[in-house]
Amino acid sequence: MGKQANCQVAVSVHAVSDAASCPLNWRLFLPREWADDTVRRRRTGVPEDVGHREKWRLALDALDALDELAGWGLVPPVVVADAGYGQNADFRDGLAGRGHAYVVGIRGDMPVQPHDAHPTAPAWCGTGRRPRPRYRQPPVTVASLAAAAGRDAFGEVTWREGSRGAMTSRFLVMRVRPAGVRSRRLAQAAAVARHGRWDGVLPEVRLLAVWPDGQDKPTRFWLSGLPDDTPVPELVRLAKIRWRIEHDYRELKHGLGLDHFEGRSWTGWHHHATLVTAAHAFLTEQRLGPKADTPASPSTRPSTPSRTC
């Protein structure tokens, strides 16, 4: 998932592989001051049923709009997003509720409980409300928890070949329980809806942290909703694959003019983004097609016939 920061702000969903990537869906962010301004809405042609929605909700909307892909056998195996989305407990809960596995960036200050922490309740005296189980120790940040494991706990992983050789660093995976007020409320609501009560246990996910050479502490962090048996190199590859989306944005903006739109029309922006995306998809398809006849590549045609004007 990406985010355009310019005169207009948009949320985008991309199809990404190790070899290529391309935007699939866009959602234009409407600030609250625009959503509540009748004159602005009329002048720019904002549809009546469109209002202000937080960016994380737009991202989930965009994913929901791709449900048609499931009929084509193109269900995404995992959703990857940066910390702008991953830090949000509602966004992660929305992904899990839709059945999407995920690897999302988070900030180092996210509070968590260690996986082996257990909520307890004091003995009930027999009168009054029965005490609820809760974690007696305060949560810690993912940065402090990862650092406390020590540098020796981090293993070397190579995730891809870059322009200057193999890209390698030291990573650690550990199980944690995201804490914080919103995480607790979501966990409680889910447990009550499913079982009629909550035992105070926070759901468990995996934390991925990187401690680069030359640094005195871990520097970046991700949460994963993938199965526990997912190999660490695969987790790292998925966490790092967002570089393809950044590559998309550089090409979309600087090569194809995504940020050149200067209009003030809701329809105009969507037309512009659609044409830029189509141009990007065409260039991606051309790059993937074989360029010349060789013994190993007998076809000079791309996988999909294309016309040029």
Rosetta blueprint (number, residue, H / E / L):
1 M L
2 G E
3 K E
4 Q E
5 A E
6 N L
7 C L
8 Q L
9 V E
10 A E
11 V E
12 S E
13 V E
14 H E
15 A E
16 V E
17 S L
18 D L
19 A L
20 A L
21 S E
22 C E
23 P E
24 L E
25 N E
26 W E
27 R E
28 L E
29 F L
30 L L
31 P L
32 R H
33 E H
34 W H
35 A H
36 D L
37 D L
38 T H
39 V H
40 R H
41 R H
42 R H
43 R H
44 T H
45 G L
46 V L
47 P L
48 E L
49 D L
50 V L
51 G L
52 H L
53 R L
54 E L
55 K H
56 W H
57 R H
58 L H
59 A H
60 L H
61 D H
62 A H
63 L H
64 D H
65 A H
66 L H
67 D H
68 E H
69 L H
70 A H
71 G H
72 W H
73 G L
74 L L
75 V L
76 P L
77 P L
78 V L
79 V E
80 V E
81 A E
82 D L
83 A H
84 G H
85 Y H
86 G H
87 Q L
88 N L
89 A H
90 D H
91 F H
92 R H
93 D H
94 G H
95 L H
96 A H
97 G H
98 R L
99 G L
100 H L
101 A L
102 Y E
103 V E
104 V E
105 G E
106 I E
107 R L
108 G L
109 D L
110 M L
111 P E
112 V E
113 Q E
114 P E
115 H L
116 D L
117 A L
118 H L
119 P L
120 T E
121 A L
122 P L
123 A L
124 W L
125 C L
126 G L
127 T L
128 G L
129 R L
130 R L
131 P L
132 R L
133 P L
134 R E
135 Y L
136 R L
137 Q L
138 P L
139 P L
140 V E
141 T E
142 V H
143 A H
144 S H
145 L H
146 A H
147 A H
148 A H
149 A L
150 G L
151 R H
152 D H
153 A H
154 F L
155 G E
156 E E
157 V E
158 T E
159 W E
160 R E
161 E E
162 G E
163 S L
164 R L
165 G E
166 A E
167 M E
168 T E
169 S E
170 R E
171 F E
172 L E
173 V E
174 M E
175 R E
176 V E
177 R E
178 P E
179 A L
180 G L
181 V H
182 R H
183 S H
184 R H
185 R H
186 L H
187 A H
188 Q H
189 A H
190 A H
191 A H
192 V H
193 A H
194 R H
195 H H
196 G L
197 R L
198 W L
199 D L
200 G L
201 V L
202 L L
203 P L
204 E L
205 V E
206 R E
207 L E
208 L E
209 A E
210 V E
211 W L
212 P L
213 D L
214 G L
215 Q L
216 D L
217 K L
218 P L
219 T L
220 R E
221 F E
222 W E
223 L E
224 S E
225 G L
226 L L
227 P L
228 D L
229 D L
230 T L
231 P L
232 V H
233 P H
234 E H
235 L H
236 V H
237 R H
238 L H
239 A H
240 K H
241 I L
242 R L
243 W H
244 R H
245 I H
246 E H
247 H H
248 D H
249 Y H
250 R H
251 E H
252 L H
253 K H
254 H H
255 G H
256 L L
257 G L
258 L H
259 D H
260 H H
261 F L
262 E L
263 G L
264 R L
265 S L
266 W H
267 T H
268 G H
269 W H
270 H H
271 H H
272 H H
273 A H
274 T H
275 L H
276 V H
277 T H
278 A H
279 A H
280 H H
281 A H
282 F H
283 L H
284 T H
285 E H
286 Q H
287 R H
288 L H
289 G L
290 P L
291 K L
292 A L
293 D L
294 T E
295 P L
296 A L
297 S E
298 P L
299 S L
300 T L
301 R L
302 P L
303 S L
304 T L
305 P L
306 S L
307 R L
308 T L
309 C L
